[in-house]
Amino acid sequence: MSTGGENYSRMMQALDALALVFLDPQGRIASWNAGAERIFGYAAGEIVGQPFATLHTPESRSAGLPDQALKAARDEGRDEETGWRLGKHDQRVWTRSILEAVRDKTGELEGYAYLARDIPWPHQADGMLGSNEQQFSLLVQGVRDYAIYLLDPDGHVASWNAGAERIKGYRADEVLGKHFSHFYADEDASAGKPSRNLAVARTQGVYEGEGWRRRKDGSLFFAHVVIDRLTDAEGRVVGFAKITRDVTEKKRAEEELAAAREALFQAQKSESIGHLTGGVAHDFNNLLMAVMGNLELLRKWLPPAPRPQLLLDNAMAGAQRGAALTQRMLAFARRQELHPRPVDVPLLVHGMAELIRRSLGPEIRIGTSFPLQLPRVLIDPNQLELALLNLAVNARDAMPLGGRLEIGARSEHVGDGHSTGLPHGEYVCLWVADEGQGMDEATLQRATEPFFTTKGVGKGTGLGLSMTYGLAEQSGGRLLLQSQPGKGTTVEIWLPVATTKAESVATAESSEDGNGTLHAGEPLSLLIVDDDDLVLLSTMAMAEDLGHAVQAVRSAEEALAYVDAGGEVDVVITDQAMPGMTGTRLAKSLRERVPGLPIVLASGYAELPGTPIPDLVRLSKPFTKRDLHRAIGDAAGQLGMAERSR
């Protein structure tokens, strides 16, 4: 039977006189170990970044052998060769080498592993073995990038190198004789993984895998491990050679990349759904525009009997509910028109406390948690009230047997690496927490999608959370969800703190409310532009009912032609989303032809592309006759000021 010294010498020859080199996918040298430096003479700083062909002789390069070896490794998995290689100062080295392709789990090429061992040239005497064994031993002890050590047949540590001490933190005298399971994480050791891994190496010759390992100080690192079986001349197992590499940084980078890919996927999915939802809402708005406008006009022609008026009221109420639905869809798409102003969150919540209490019923206990000092946030208060009411109703539905609902807020500075991913600045986190059923991970991923709901049929539209998500994003904030099955749900709405400038602007706007004079009482010549016939006819009918003279066209090009031909126009009312030329582009062209021309832009979207056009009156779709009357009046007021200035 072989002695322990002979086993150690055999392991030196098999594993320790190796150049361990990693090449990137283009064949450039990316890492260089002490064994490679000994064999080829280059220090890492001299060779890293150089092409693989640097290690080949001039005649090998001329024959294209380096590229052929890389291709063989890519196509067949590995390439093995024995021959001359070129070291530093053109020193030739006779080596036996293996080049293997390294691929990730998806099969994508990550690079190549190159292992080379210098061996005596066949013409040299065989008496060099003893000196090589000594060199192998010195080499293994000097390797610091890998933990390389021997185990006896039962798994006890029999040798220890400098790399093992660096990676695991133990000195040789602290670890020799200990079972190698000592290095495993507690859960893996309890599950019997060390003995199973050793059994695989014993029966199959080698075990290779990855997992968490424990250092002397108790910290964990992620390791790539190889356990090789060692046998004597009769084939009996005399021990194991174990190589461990710390790949924690690689694993962390892979996890960060996976998280970034998932975040990108979720963002792209939300953006795609937002575009789809916004488009549907726009088309639906146009339909509601025609319905509501014609219902209003119909009212004056109906007999005063209660029954027809009741039917008309019901029809109008249904159309208005549809308009509210489109506003929620536009909220998710971040295209609804908002009127942000500084809002005192505790005051707003306390002001709607009775409404929330009546909406939730006596089974739900409501609590609030606000600090004594909380800065105001910049948001549309009406939309925030609607969002809070939606969240409260969702919480009630998640607690069918009753429970506690808590609404609170806190101020927080957002800096680098914050969980919200928001820009630097001061924010208020408004949160709504319940003790309900909670959501699993799959439900959380879809919770903000429009029309997604876990409630029964007829118990919700699936737009509450999506509307709140869109409101937060459009207001410069963020919506975060925290939930676990059986442990309730917490919804956080992060909103930017209102600046002093925003508060002064809001004060000025509020002082002007109600002071505008409507000038639409006198007949005006209106040019109405809309590509949708239903909306065009409805707007025409309402404008004529208000006493104005109307010229209607179906495109921006027709509108420009009418103005160029000298058509009389006091006010232009144009749709925004039209094929060929949008409403904003039309407005710019009209102002170039007729400076100061009053223009009303009708749109269901909040944000308009392009450079803002001064003195443009906005009219939100769907609009009523009263809304149209007010918009024409505001535009006509501009016309009156322009005439007085002339």
N, C-alpha and C positions, 0 to 999 in steps of 0.2 A: 504493500500500500504506500502511496506517495506521502511524503512528509509535508507539514504546513509550509515550510520554506519553498518546497518545490511548487506547491499550489500557488503561492504568492508570485513566484517567478513566472509561472504559466499565465497568470492573469496579467502580469506586466507585458509579456509578449503579445497577448491577445488584444489588450485594450489600451495600454498606457503609452505606447510609442506612436500615438496617432496624431496626425494633423487633423483637427476638427475645424472645418471652414464652411461658412455659409455664404452662398452666392445669391444675389437678388435675381428677379426673373429675367433681367437682361444679361446675366452672366458676369456681373461685377462683384468683386469680393466685398462682402458686407461685414464679416466677423473673422477673427484670427486669434487662435489660441496659442498657448505656450508651446504645445507640440508642433504646431505649424512653424513657429518661429525657430525652434530647434532644427527642424528638418530642412527648411528652405532658407533660413538666415535672415529673413526680413522681420523687422519689428512691425507691430500692427499699424503704427502711424505711417510706415513707408509703403504699405501694400493695400490697405483698405481703400476701396474705390477703384482699384485697377482691374482691368479685364482678366477673366480666367486664363486667357491665352498667355499672360505674363509668366505663368508657371510652366509653359511648354517651350521646348527647344525650337530654334528657328526653322528646322526642317519640318517639325510637326505643324508649325503655324502655316508654312507654305503649302502643306498638304491639306490644310483645313481641318486638322484633327480636333482642335478645341470645339469648333462649332458642331462637328459630327458627334462628339461626346455629349454635348448639351442636347442635341436633337434626339439622340438615342435615349437619354434619361427622360426627356419629355414624352417621347412616344412609347417607350417600353418600360418606363419606371426607373431603370437604373442602367449604368454603364460601368463595366469593370475593365481595368487595364493594368498591365505590368510593363514598365519601361522607364526611359529616362525622362526626368523632369528638370526644370531649370530653376536654380536658387539664386540667391544674391551673388553679385559679382560673376554671373554666368557659371556658377558652380553647378555641375551636373549631379543629380541625385537619382539613384535607381530605386523606384518606388512601386509598391502595389497599391492601387487606388480604387475607390468605389465612388461613383457620382450618382446620387439619387434625387429624383424630383420630389419636391415638398409641395403638397396641395392642401387646401382647406377642405372643410366638410362638403362644400358645394363642388369640389373638383377644380377650383380656380388655382392656377399656379402661383405659389408664394415665393418660390425660389428653388435652390438646390443645396443639398448637403454633400460636401466633398470630404471624404475620409481617405487619408493617405498614410502609408507606413513605409519608412525607409528600410530596405532589406539588402543584405549583401548581394553584390553583383555576382552572377553565377561563376565568373572566373576567379573570384576571391576565395580565400581559404575559409573553411567552416569554423576555424578556431576563434571567430569573433563573437560567438554566441554569449560567452560569459560577460564580455564587456557590454554587449547590448542589454543583457538582463539588468546590469547595474544602472545603465542609462535609463531603462524603462522605469526602474524603481524611483530614481531621482525625478524623472519627468512627472510621474503620477503625484509624487509628494508636492511638486511645484505648481500643479494645475489648481487655479483658484476659481475658475468659472463653473466647475462641475464638482459635485460631491462624489468621489469615487472611492469605494471601500468594499471589503470582503465580508461576507456572512458565512458562518459555519453551516452545516447541513440543517441545523434546527432554527436558523435565522438570527443567531447572535452575532454582534459586530466583532470582526476579527482584525480589521485594519481601519485606518482613518487618515484622510489626506487633508491638505490645507484648504482645499475647496469645501470639504465637508464642514470644517471648523468655521469657515467664513459664512456659509449659507445657513447652517443649523445652530451655530453659536457654542457648540460643545468642544472642549479640548479632548484629545485622544484619551487621556487618563480618566476622563469623566464618563466616557461612553463605551470603551472596550468591554466586551462581555455582556452588554445589555442587549435585550431583544429589540429588533428593528421596529417592532410595533410601537415602541416608545415615541417614535417620531410622527405617528399618525394622529389626526384630529380625533377627539374623544368619540364622536358618533361613528366614525369609520372603524376605529379600533373595537368599539362595542359590537359593531355589526360583523366582525370577523374578517374584514377585508385583508389585513396583513397575511393571515394564514391562507386565504384563497389565492392571493397574488403569488405567494411562494409556491403553492401547489401547481399553479399554471406554469411557472418557470420550471418546476421539477418535471412535469409531464410533457410539456411542449418545447422545452429548451430555452424559452425566453418569455418574459412578461413585459409589456409596454403599456403605460397608461398615464393618466393625469389625475390629480386630486389635491386636496388641502393637506398640508403637513405642518407640524408644530415645531417652533424653534425653542431654544432653551429659555428665552424670556417669556414664553407663553404665546407670543404672536404667531399668526398663521401666515403661510405663504403657499402659493399655488405652484405645484411641482410637476414636471415631466419626468417620469421614472422609467428606467429600464433595468430589469433583473435578468442576468444571464446565468444559466446553469453551468457549473464547472464539473467535469468528470475526469477520472484517472484513466490509465491505459486500458483497464478492464471495463470501462463504461459506468463505474459506480460514481454516484454524486458525492463530491467531496466538499462542496460549498457553492456559493453564489457570488457573482460580481455584480455590484449595484452602482448605477450611475444616476444621480439626481441633478436636475437643472431647475433653477428658480425662474419660472415664467409668469410671475405675478403681473409684471407690467404689460406683458403681451395679452394676458387674459383681461386686464382692466381696459386696455385699448380696444380689444374686441367687443367688450360689453358696452363701452362708450359709443363705439361705432354702431352697434346694434340698437342702442337707445336712440341715437341720432337718426338712424334710418326709420325707426318706429315713429319718432316725433315728426319726421318729414312726411311719412305716409299719412299720419293723422291730420297734419296740416293740409296736405293736398286733398285728402278726402273731404275735410270740412270746407275747403275752398270750392271744390267741385260741387258739393251739395248746395253751397251758398249760391253759386252761379245759377244752378238749376232752379233753386227755390225762388231767387230773385226774378228770374225770367217768368216763372209761372205766376208769381204775384203781380208782375207788371201786366201780363195779359188778362189776369182776373180783374185787376183794377179797371182796365178799359171796359170790360163787360159790365162791372158794377156801375161805372160812370154812366153808361147808356141806360141801365135799369133805373138808377136813382134819379137821373135827370128827367126822364120821361114820367116817372111816378110823380115828381113834383109838378110837372106841367099838367098832368092829368087831373090833379086835385081841383084846379079851378073850373074844370069842365064837368065834374061830377055833380049830381044833384045833392042838395044839402041833407038828404036822408042819412040817419046814423049808420045803417048797414053798409052802404058803399064806402063811407068814410072809414069805418072800422076795418074793412078789408084792405083799403089802401094803406092804413096805418100799419097793419100786420105785414104787408108786402115791404113797406119802407123799413120796418124794424128788421126784417130778414136781410135786406140788402145792407143795412148798417152793420149787422153782425158779420156779414161777409167781408165788409170793409175792415172791420177789426181783425178778422182772421188774416187778411193780406198784410196788415201792419205787423202782425206777429211774424209772418213769413219774411217780410222785409227786415225785421229786427234781426233775425238769425243771419240773413245775408248781409247785415250791416249797411242796409240801404234805406232805412226808414229816416224820415226827417225828424231830427231831434232839436229841442230848444234847451240846451244846457244852461244852467245857472248855478251859483253856489247854493248848496243845500246843507242845512243842519240835519244830519242823519238822526240823532236822538229825537229831535223835535218832529221830524217827519214820521218816525215810527210811532211815537206817542200819539200823534194826531190821527193815525189810522188804527189805533189799538182797538177801538170799539168795532170797527169794520171787520178786523181780523177775528175778533172774539165771536162776533155773530156768524161769520163765515165758517168757523171751525167747530162750533158747538161746545156744549158743556163738558164733554169727555176729554178735551184737550186743555191741559194747564199751560198757560203762556207766561214766560218770564223774559226779562230783558237784562242786559248787562252792558252798561256804557260807562266809560270813564267820565270824571267830572269835566275834563277839558278835552274836546275832540275837534280838530279843524274841520271846516266845511269841505265838501267835495263838489266837483264840477260835473253835473249830470242833469238830465231832464227829470224833474221831480215827478211828473205824472207817470213817466215810463218806469221810474224806480218803484213807485207805489204799486204799479201793476205787477212788476217783477216780484216784489216781496209778497204780494197776495198770492201769486202763482206758487211760489216756494212754500208758503204756509199751507196751501191746499194740498200740495204734494206730500208735505209732512203729515198732514191729517190722514190722507189716504194710506200712508205707510204705517199708521198706528190704528188699525180698525178697532182695537180694544181700548183705545185711549192712551194717553201718555203725556210727556212734557215736551213742549216746543220752546226753544230759547232763541232770541234774537239779540245779537250784540255787535260791538264794533271795537276796533282798536286802531291806533295810528302806528305806522311803521315806516322806517327808512329802507328803501330798496337799493341794494348795491350789487356788486359783482357776485355771480353765482347764486342769486336768490332763486328760490323754488318757482317763483312766478315767471321768471324770464323777462320781467318788465324793465324798461329803461330806468336809469338812476333817477331817484327823486323821492318825494314824500307821498305816501299813499294812506288811505283808510281801508282797512279790511272789514267789510260788513258781512257777518255770518249768520246763517240760520241752521240750527242743529235740532235733530229729532232723535227719539229713542225707538225708531221704527224697525222694520224688517231689514233694512240695509240692502246693498247691492253687491253682487259678485263682480269680479274683474271684467268679465265679458259684457255685463250690463253697463258698467261704468264707461267702457270704451264707446258705447253707442248712446249714452244718456242724453247728449246734447244734439243728436240728429233730429231734424224735423220729423214729426209724426211718429217717432219711436216712443212706445209706451208699454209698460208692463201691466197697466190697468185693464180691467175688463171692457168689453164693447160698450160704447156709449158713456164711459166714465172719464174721458179726457181726450184732448186733441193731440197730445204728444208735442205741443208747441211751447209749453211753459218754460222748460229748461233751455230750449233752443233760443227762445226769445231773450231770456236773461243772458245767455252766452253772447248773443249778438249785441245786446245793449252794453255789456261790459266792454267788449272789444271796440265797439264804435265810440265809446266814451274814453278810450285810452287806457282801459284797465284790463282785467283778466278774471275769468271764472275758474275756480278750482273745486273739485269734488273729492271728498274723502268719505269712504263708506266700506263697511264689511258686513257680510250676512249676519243678521242677529244683533248687530252692534250700532245700528242707526246710521244716519247720514248727516254730514256737515257740508253745506254749500257756502263757499267764500266768494264774495264779490269784491275784488280789489279795484279801488277807484282813486284817481289822482286828486290830490288836495287842490282846492281852488286857490289861484294866485290872487294877489291884491288887484292886479289889472282886471282879471275876470270879474271880481266882485264889483269894481267900479263900472264896468261895462253893463253888467246886469242891472245895477241901480239906475243907470241912465236909460236903459231900455224900459224898465218898469215905469219910470216917470213919464214915458211917452205913450204908454198903453192907453188907448181910448181917446187920444187927442186927435187922431187922424180924421180928416173930413172926407166923406164919400162924395165924389163929383160925378158919379155915374147917373145922376138924375136927368141930365140933359142928354139928348140923343147923340151918339157918336158913331163914326164910321169905323167898324171893326173888320180886321182881316184875320180870319181864323184858319190855322194850318194844322192838319192832323191826317195821318195816313190811314187811320182806322175810321171807316165809314160810320159805324155805330156811334163812336165818340164825337165825330165831326157833326153829325146831324143833331145829336143831343145838345152839344154846346151851342150850335146855331139856334136851336129852338129856345134854349134858355136866354140867350143874348137878345133874340128878337122879342121874347116875352118881357124883357127889361126895357124895351123901347129903342134898341139900337139898330142901325142899318148894318147888315152883315154881308161880307164877301167871303165865301169859303173855298179853300183850295186843298188838294190832297198831298202836296209835296213842297219842300223848300224851294225847289226850282220854279214851281208855278208861282209861289209867293214873290220871289225876286222878279219874275217876269211881269207880274201885276204891278209892282211898285215901279219898275223901269218904264212901264207903259203909261205912267202918270196916274194910276188909280188912286182914289182918295182914301187915305188911311189916317185915322186918329190914334188907334191903339192896335197892336198886333198881339194875338193870343196864339201861341205855338206849342205843339207837343215837343218833348225832348227826344224820345227814342223814335227816330224815323229813318228809313233806309236812304242811303245816298248822302244826306246831309242832316246832321243832328240839329236840334233846336238852338243850342248855344252857337253853333257855327252860322246858322241862319241869322241869329240876332246880331252877330258880329258883322256879317255882310250887310244887313239892313242899316246898322248904325253908320257904316262907311258911306252908304248912299244917302241916308237921311239922319244926320247927327241929332241926337236927343230924342229919337223916335221912341215913344213909350212901348215897352214890350212886356208881355206877361208870359212866363215860361211855366207850362203845366207838366208836372212829373210826379211819379210816386217815389222816386229815389231821392236820397238826402244829398249825396255828393254828385257833382256834375264835373265832367272832364274838361280839361283846358283851363285857360286863364279866366278868372272871374270877370264878368262884365258888369260895370257899374250901373246902378239904378235899375236892375232887372227885378221885376216883381215876380215872386214865386207863388205858384198855385198848386197845392198838393192834391193829387188824385187819390181816390175819386172825390170830386167836389160837388157841392150843392149849388143851387141858384144863388143862395145868400153868399157863398164863398166866391162865386164868379162875380157877383155884384161888388163885393168888397175889393177884389183884385182889380177890376176895371176902374173902380173909384181911385185906388192908390195910383194906378198908371195915369189916369186922367189928371190927377193932382200934379204929377210930374209935367204933363203937357201944359197945364195952366202956369206952372212956374217958368217953364221954358218960354212961353209966349210973353209973360210979364218981363222976363229978362231981355227980350228983344225990343 
